Amino acid sequence: MISRMVCFRNLLQSLRTGSAASKLRSSNCYTSRTASSVQPVVEPSHCSEDDYANMDWDNLGFSLRPTDYMYITKCSGGGRFEEGHLSRYGNIELSPSAGVLNYGQGLFEGTKAYRREDGRLCLFRPDQNAIRMQIGAERMCMTSPSVHQFVEAVKQTALANKRWIPPPGKGSLYIRPLLMGSGSVLGLGPALECTFLIYASPVGNYFKEGLAPLNLFIEEEYHRATRGGVGGVKAISNYSPVLKALGRAKSRGFSDVIYLDSVNKKNIEEVSSCNIFVVKDNVISTPATNGTILEGVTRKSIIDIAIDHGYQVKEQCVPVEELMEADEVFTTGTAVGVATVGSITYQGKRVEYKSGDGCVSQELLSTFMGIQKGHIEDKKGWILEID
């Protein structure tokens, strides 16, 4: 059992016997809490590197577990973002007329911090998330932080919450950067103030199946994105529209949904929260990022790894028929990692695919995880050590 920090035990005892507010001020380490507004600027507590939060690390799953600190900064009038700061995790204050609330003017990103067996803390290609946010911000008429400020903010957030980074092999700290139009706006137009905020949560496997192969359903009624829309950027407005189809599929026992193109309804595009790959013989195909498909950081990395392993990778339209005749199918994403697909159902027909040892997805995943864990040399400069 991983040892808890002494200061955390003392805090729990003090909370039972006295005023929580006064004890929090005198404690050297803090627990996370929710407040009615952003908390004052604070300096993270410096607890031993051997200390972990009091968590059941073997049963994390993928759900929110608030950590101690979040990062926040603002900019106004299209200028630069001010120097950001760490605050205690808590609620934020927004005008009812904020652009993000009225017109969905917002983006989010997702990246992870990992703990290696030697104790080092690492991030995986956070600069790519920063670049993607800049592309999305331009599309959504928002000012974005520079790549440097984005990466530094992610580092600060990870280090401030490092006791929440799971032990090696137990999961990761999922880091969620948000960019939103926080300024007031009534008539349709971009908000003049933008807020950049980052929070984090320890997570395990995204799917309830864990590492078991996924069972997917091809959706024909609803679509994730359309040509000329914002499917190619990580806009917040891309995700709530899939909830109807996703909920319906899950109620029927499926893991997730595959969406088709909205024009011809015959080519696959994405799964609800991840990219998809199709394997036939020595060829790996994945839908091209043509404006309706998000260019995932994990997707990009897996393509590079596959090419290094000698596979032919094609980024092109992938018809449903080609998917149903594939040898193997897998998905990629920051949240899901690399997940093998065991079966797909389309128009009442269920097709099963190869899974387990010896599959292409497992070969690529092994290299991908080996680089992250430090077992394989990082020749591409993907890993950023932060501690």
KAURVEN-V77656 format. One record per residue. N is the residue number from 1. RES is the residue in one letter. PHI is phi as a letter, one per 20 degrees, with the letter a starting at -180 (* if undefined). PSI is psi as a letter, one per 20 degrees, with the letter a starting at -180 (NA if undefined). NEAR is the number of other ideal C-beta (glycine too) atoms within 12 Angstrom. Layout:
n=N res=RES phi=PHI psi=PSI near=NEAR
n=N res=RES phi=PHI psi=PSI near=NEAR
This chain:
n=1 res=M phi=* psi=p near=10
n=2 res=I phi=f psi=p near=19
n=3 res=S phi=f psi=q near=17
n=4 res=R phi=e psi=q near=23
n=5 res=M phi=f psi=q near=29
n=6 res=V phi=f psi=g near=17
n=7 res=C phi=f psi=h near=26
n=8 res=F phi=f psi=g near=29
n=9 res=R phi=f psi=g near=19
n=10 res=N phi=f psi=h near=21
n=11 res=L phi=f psi=g near=32
n=12 res=L phi=g psi=g near=22
n=13 res=Q phi=f psi=g near=14
n=14 res=S phi=f psi=h near=23
n=15 res=L phi=f psi=h near=21
n=16 res=R phi=f psi=h near=12
n=17 res=T phi=d psi=i near=12
n=18 res=G phi=b psi=a near=17
n=19 res=S phi=f psi=p near=12
n=20 res=A phi=f psi=h near=18
n=21 res=A phi=f psi=g near=13
n=22 res=S phi=f psi=h near=13
n=23 res=K phi=f psi=h near=22
n=24 res=L phi=f psi=h near=27
n=25 res=R phi=f psi=h near=16
n=26 res=S phi=e psi=i near=17
n=27 res=S phi=f psi=q near=26
n=28 res=N phi=e psi=h near=21
n=29 res=C phi=c psi=q near=34
n=30 res=Y phi=c psi=q near=38
n=31 res=T phi=e psi=q near=33
n=32 res=S phi=f psi=q near=32
n=33 res=R phi=b psi=r near=22
n=34 res=T phi=d psi=p near=18
n=35 res=A phi=c psi=r near=20
n=36 res=S phi=f psi=i near=11
n=37 res=S phi=b psi=r near=14
n=38 res=V phi=f psi=p near=29
n=39 res=Q phi=f psi=q near=25
n=40 res=P phi=g psi=q near=15
n=41 res=V phi=g psi=p near=18
n=42 res=V phi=c psi=q near=23
n=43 res=E phi=e psi=p near=17
n=44 res=P phi=g psi=q near=28
n=45 res=S phi=f psi=q near=26
n=46 res=H phi=d psi=n near=16
n=47 res=C phi=e psi=r near=28
n=48 res=S phi=g psi=q near=18
n=49 res=E phi=f psi=i near=19
n=50 res=D phi=e psi=i near=15
n=51 res=D phi=e psi=q near=25
n=52 res=Y phi=c psi=q near=31
n=53 res=A phi=f psi=q near=35
n=54 res=N phi=f psi=n near=23
n=55 res=M phi=c psi=q near=31
n=56 res=D phi=e psi=n near=18
n=57 res=W phi=f psi=i near=28
n=58 res=D phi=e psi=i near=16
n=59 res=N phi=c psi=l near=18
n=60 res=L phi=f psi=g near=28
n=61 res=G phi=m psi=a near=25
n=62 res=F phi=c psi=n near=27
n=63 res=S phi=b psi=q near=17
n=64 res=L phi=f psi=p near=18
n=65 res=R phi=c psi=n near=29
n=66 res=P phi=g psi=p near=26
n=67 res=T phi=e psi=a near=40
n=68 res=D phi=e psi=g near=42
n=69 res=Y phi=c psi=q near=42
n=70 res=M phi=c psi=r near=43
n=71 res=Y phi=d psi=q near=44
n=72 res=I phi=b psi=q near=40
n=73 res=T phi=b psi=r near=37
n=74 res=K phi=c psi=r near=32
n=75 res=C phi=b psi=q near=30
n=76 res=S phi=c psi=q near=19
n=77 res=G phi=m psi=k near=14
n=78 res=G phi=m psi=j near=18
n=79 res=G phi=e psi=a near=14
n=80 res=R phi=e psi=q near=19
n=81 res=F phi=f psi=p near=32
n=82 res=E phi=f psi=r near=18
n=83 res=E phi=f psi=p near=18
n=84 res=G phi=f psi=r near=32
n=85 res=H phi=b psi=q near=27
n=86 res=L phi=e psi=p near=36
n=87 res=S phi=c psi=r near=33
n=88 res=R phi=f psi=q near=35
n=89 res=Y phi=g psi=p near=35
n=90 res=G phi=a psi=r near=26
n=91 res=N phi=f psi=q near=19
n=92 res=I phi=d psi=r near=28
n=93 res=E phi=d psi=p near=18
n=94 res=L phi=c psi=q near=26
n=95 res=S phi=f psi=q near=21
n=96 res=P phi=g psi=h near=13
n=97 res=S phi=e psi=j near=21
n=98 res=A phi=g psi=q near=27
n=99 res=G phi=g psi=h near=33
n=100 res=V phi=f psi=h near=34
n=101 res=L phi=e psi=h near=22
n=102 res=N phi=e psi=h near=24
n=103 res=Y phi=c psi=j near=26
n=104 res=G phi=m psi=k near=27
n=105 res=Q phi=e psi=n near=38
n=106 res=G phi=a psi=q near=41
n=107 res=L phi=c psi=q near=44
n=108 res=F phi=b psi=r near=35
n=109 res=E phi=c psi=r near=45
n=110 res=G phi=b psi=p near=41
n=111 res=T phi=b psi=r near=44
n=112 res=K phi=c psi=q near=44
n=113 res=A phi=d psi=p near=44
n=114 res=Y phi=d psi=q near=42
n=115 res=R phi=d psi=p near=37
n=116 res=R phi=e psi=r near=29
n=117 res=E phi=f psi=h near=16
n=118 res=D phi=e psi=j near=15
n=119 res=G phi=n psi=i near=19
n=120 res=R phi=f psi=q near=22
n=121 res=L phi=d psi=p near=37
n=122 res=C phi=c psi=q near=35
n=123 res=L phi=d psi=q near=42
n=124 res=F phi=d psi=o near=41
n=125 res=R phi=l psi=l near=34
n=126 res=P phi=f psi=h near=40
n=127 res=D phi=f psi=h near=27
n=128 res=Q phi=f psi=h near=33
n=129 res=N phi=f psi=h near=41
n=130 res=A phi=f psi=g near=35
n=131 res=I phi=f psi=g near=26
n=132 res=R phi=f psi=h near=36
n=133 res=M phi=f psi=h near=44
n=134 res=Q phi=f psi=g near=29
n=135 res=I phi=f psi=g near=27
n=136 res=G phi=f psi=h near=35
n=137 res=A phi=f psi=h near=37
n=138 res=E phi=f psi=g near=20
n=139 res=R phi=f psi=h near=27
n=140 res=M phi=e psi=j near=34
n=141 res=C phi=l psi=l near=28
n=142 res=M phi=c psi=q near=39
n=143 res=T phi=e psi=p near=36
n=144 res=S phi=d psi=q near=39
n=145 res=P phi=f psi=q near=40
n=146 res=S phi=f psi=r near=22
n=147 res=V phi=g psi=g near=21
n=148 res=H phi=f psi=g near=17
n=149 res=Q phi=f psi=h near=30
n=150 res=F phi=g psi=g near=38
n=151 res=V phi=f psi=g near=31
n=152 res=E phi=f psi=h near=29
n=153 res=A phi=f psi=g near=44
n=154 res=V phi=f psi=g near=46
n=155 res=K phi=f psi=g near=34
n=156 res=Q phi=g psi=g near=34
n=157 res=T phi=f psi=g near=47
n=158 res=A phi=f psi=g near=46
n=159 res=L phi=f psi=h near=35
n=160 res=A phi=f psi=h near=42
n=161 res=N phi=d psi=k near=46
n=162 res=K phi=f psi=h near=40
n=163 res=R phi=f psi=i near=42
n=164 res=W phi=e psi=i near=46
n=165 res=I phi=f psi=o near=42
n=166 res=P phi=g psi=q near=37
n=167 res=P phi=g psi=q near=32
n=168 res=P phi=g psi=p near=24
n=169 res=G phi=n psi=i near=18
n=170 res=K phi=d psi=i near=26
n=171 res=G phi=q psi=b near=34
n=172 res=S phi=b psi=r near=40
n=173 res=L phi=e psi=o near=48
n=174 res=Y phi=f psi=p near=43
n=175 res=I phi=d psi=p near=46
n=176 res=R phi=d psi=n near=37
n=177 res=P phi=f psi=p near=47
n=178 res=L phi=c psi=p near=40
n=179 res=L phi=c psi=p near=48
n=180 res=M phi=b psi=q near=40
n=181 res=G phi=f psi=n near=41
n=182 res=S phi=e psi=i near=36
n=183 res=G phi=f psi=q near=31
n=184 res=S phi=f psi=p near=23
n=185 res=V phi=b psi=p near=25
n=186 res=L phi=d psi=g near=15
n=187 res=G phi=f psi=q near=11
n=188 res=L phi=f psi=o near=13
n=189 res=G phi=r psi=r near=16
n=190 res=P phi=f psi=q near=30
n=191 res=A phi=f psi=q near=37
n=192 res=L phi=e psi=i near=25
n=193 res=E phi=d psi=p near=31
n=194 res=C phi=c psi=q near=39
n=195 res=T phi=d psi=p near=39
n=196 res=F phi=d psi=p near=45
n=197 res=L phi=c psi=q near=41
n=198 res=I phi=c psi=p near=47
n=199 res=Y phi=c psi=r near=41
n=200 res=A phi=b psi=q near=44
n=201 res=S phi=b psi=p near=36
n=202 res=P phi=f psi=p near=40
n=203 res=V phi=c psi=q near=36
n=204 res=G phi=d psi=c near=31
n=205 res=N phi=f psi=q near=27
n=206 res=Y phi=f psi=g near=34
n=207 res=F phi=e psi=q near=33
n=208 res=K phi=f psi=h near=21
n=209 res=E phi=f psi=i near=25
n=210 res=G phi=m psi=c near=21
n=211 res=L phi=e psi=j near=22
n=212 res=A phi=f psi=q near=17
n=213 res=P phi=g psi=q near=28
n=214 res=L phi=e psi=q near=43
n=215 res=N phi=d psi=o near=32
n=216 res=L phi=d psi=q near=43
n=217 res=F phi=c psi=p near=36
n=218 res=I phi=e psi=o near=42
n=219 res=E phi=e psi=p near=36
n=220 res=E phi=d psi=i near=24
n=221 res=E phi=e psi=g near=17
n=222 res=Y phi=d psi=q near=27
n=223 res=H phi=c psi=q near=31
n=224 res=R phi=e psi=h near=41
n=225 res=A phi=b psi=r near=33
n=226 res=T phi=c psi=r near=24
n=227 res=R phi=f psi=p near=17
n=228 res=G phi=n psi=i near=13
n=229 res=G phi=e psi=b near=24
n=230 res=V phi=c psi=k near=31
n=231 res=G phi=f psi=h near=32
n=232 res=G phi=e psi=i near=31
n=233 res=V phi=c psi=r near=35
n=234 res=K phi=e psi=l near=42
n=235 res=A phi=f psi=q near=37
n=236 res=I phi=f psi=h near=27
n=237 res=S phi=f psi=i near=26
n=238 res=N phi=e psi=i near=33
n=239 res=Y phi=d psi=g near=26
n=240 res=S phi=f psi=h near=17
n=241 res=P phi=f psi=i near=26
n=242 res=V phi=e psi=i near=30
n=243 res=L phi=f psi=h near=17
n=244 res=K phi=f psi=g near=19
n=245 res=A phi=f psi=g near=30
n=246 res=L phi=f psi=g near=27
n=247 res=G phi=f psi=g near=19
n=248 res=R phi=f psi=g near=20
n=249 res=A phi=f psi=g near=30
n=250 res=K phi=f psi=h near=23
n=251 res=S phi=f psi=i near=12
n=252 res=R phi=d psi=j near=18
n=253 res=G phi=n psi=j near=17
n=254 res=F phi=e psi=q near=31
n=255 res=S phi=f psi=g near=34
n=256 res=D phi=a psi=a near=41
n=257 res=V phi=c psi=q near=41
n=258 res=I phi=d psi=p near=46
n=259 res=Y phi=d psi=q near=40
n=260 res=L phi=e psi=r near=36
n=261 res=D phi=f psi=q near=31
n=262 res=S phi=e psi=i near=25
n=263 res=V phi=e psi=g near=18
n=264 res=N phi=e psi=i near=16
n=265 res=K phi=l psi=k near=21
n=266 res=K phi=c psi=i near=21
n=267 res=N phi=d psi=p near=31
n=268 res=I phi=f psi=q near=43
n=269 res=E phi=c psi=f near=45
n=270 res=E phi=b psi=r near=44
n=271 res=V phi=e psi=r near=46
n=272 res=S phi=g psi=g near=41
n=273 res=S phi=c psi=j near=35
n=274 res=C phi=a psi=r near=41
n=275 res=N phi=e psi=r near=43
n=276 res=I phi=c psi=q near=50
n=277 res=F phi=c psi=q near=47
n=278 res=V phi=c psi=p near=39
n=279 res=V phi=d psi=p near=36
n=280 res=K phi=c psi=o near=24
n=281 res=D phi=l psi=c near=15
n=282 res=N phi=d psi=j near=17
n=283 res=V phi=d psi=p near=24
n=284 res=I phi=d psi=p near=39
n=285 res=S phi=d psi=q near=35
n=286 res=T phi=b psi=q near=43
n=287 res=P phi=g psi=p near=41
n=288 res=A phi=f psi=q near=24
n=289 res=T phi=e psi=n near=25
n=290 res=N phi=d psi=j near=25
n=291 res=G phi=o psi=h near=23
n=292 res=T phi=d psi=i near=31
n=293 res=I phi=c psi=p near=38
n=294 res=L phi=f psi=p near=44
n=295 res=E phi=e psi=n near=31
n=296 res=G phi=f psi=q near=38
n=297 res=V phi=f psi=g near=35
n=298 res=T phi=f psi=g near=42
n=299 res=R phi=g psi=g near=39
n=300 res=K phi=f psi=g near=30
n=301 res=S phi=f psi=g near=34
n=302 res=I phi=f psi=h near=43
n=303 res=I phi=f psi=g near=30
n=304 res=D phi=f psi=g near=26
n=305 res=I phi=f psi=g near=35
n=306 res=A phi=f psi=g near=33
n=307 res=I phi=f psi=g near=21
n=308 res=D phi=f psi=h near=19
n=309 res=H phi=e psi=j near=22
n=310 res=G phi=n psi=j near=14
n=311 res=Y phi=e psi=q near=27
n=312 res=Q phi=e psi=p near=19
n=313 res=V phi=d psi=p near=27
n=314 res=K phi=d psi=p near=23
n=315 res=E phi=d psi=o near=25
n=316 res=Q phi=a psi=r near=20
n=317 res=C phi=f psi=p near=26
n=318 res=V phi=c psi=o near=36
n=319 res=P phi=f psi=q near=23
n=320 res=V phi=g psi=h near=32
n=321 res=E phi=g psi=h near=19
n=322 res=E phi=f psi=h near=27
n=323 res=L phi=f psi=g near=38
n=324 res=M phi=f psi=i near=28
n=325 res=E phi=d psi=j near=21
n=326 res=A phi=f psi=q near=33
n=327 res=D phi=e psi=h near=27
n=328 res=E phi=b psi=q near=38
n=329 res=V phi=c psi=q near=46
n=330 res=F phi=b psi=r near=44
n=331 res=T phi=c psi=q near=44
n=332 res=T phi=c psi=q near=39
n=333 res=G phi=r psi=r near=36
n=334 res=T phi=f psi=g near=45
n=335 res=A phi=f psi=g near=37
n=336 res=V phi=e psi=i near=40
n=337 res=G phi=m psi=c near=43
n=338 res=V phi=c psi=o near=43
n=339 res=A phi=d psi=p near=42
n=340 res=T phi=f psi=q near=40
n=341 res=V phi=d psi=p near=46
n=342 res=G phi=e psi=h near=29
n=343 res=S phi=b psi=q near=31
n=344 res=I phi=c psi=p near=39
n=345 res=T phi=d psi=p near=29
n=346 res=Y phi=b psi=p near=26
n=347 res=Q phi=l psi=l near=17
n=348 res=G phi=n psi=i near=9
n=349 res=K phi=d psi=p near=16
n=350 res=R phi=d psi=p near=20
n=351 res=V phi=d psi=p near=29
n=352 res=E phi=d psi=q near=21
n=353 res=Y phi=c psi=r near=32
n=354 res=K phi=f psi=q near=24
n=355 res=S phi=b psi=r near=27
n=356 res=G phi=n psi=a near=17
n=357 res=D phi=g psi=q near=12
n=358 res=G phi=n psi=i near=13
n=359 res=C phi=e psi=q near=27
n=360 res=V phi=f psi=g near=39
n=361 res=S phi=g psi=h near=43
n=362 res=Q phi=f psi=h near=25
n=363 res=E phi=f psi=g near=28
n=364 res=L phi=f psi=h near=37
n=365 res=L phi=f psi=h near=33
n=366 res=S phi=g psi=g near=23
n=367 res=T phi=f psi=g near=30
n=368 res=F phi=g psi=g near=38
n=369 res=M phi=f psi=h near=29
n=370 res=G phi=f psi=h near=20
n=371 res=I phi=f psi=g near=30
n=372 res=Q phi=f psi=h near=38
n=373 res=K phi=e psi=i near=25
n=374 res=G phi=n psi=j near=23
n=375 res=H phi=f psi=h near=18
n=376 res=I phi=c psi=p near=18
n=377 res=E phi=g psi=p near=13
n=378 res=D phi=e psi=n near=23
n=379 res=K phi=e psi=i near=13
n=380 res=K phi=d psi=i near=19
n=381 res=G phi=m psi=k near=15
n=382 res=W phi=e psi=h near=31
n=383 res=I phi=e psi=p near=30
n=384 res=L phi=d psi=o near=28
n=385 res=E phi=f psi=p near=24
n=386 res=I phi=d psi=i near=31
n=387 res=D phi=b psi=NA near=24
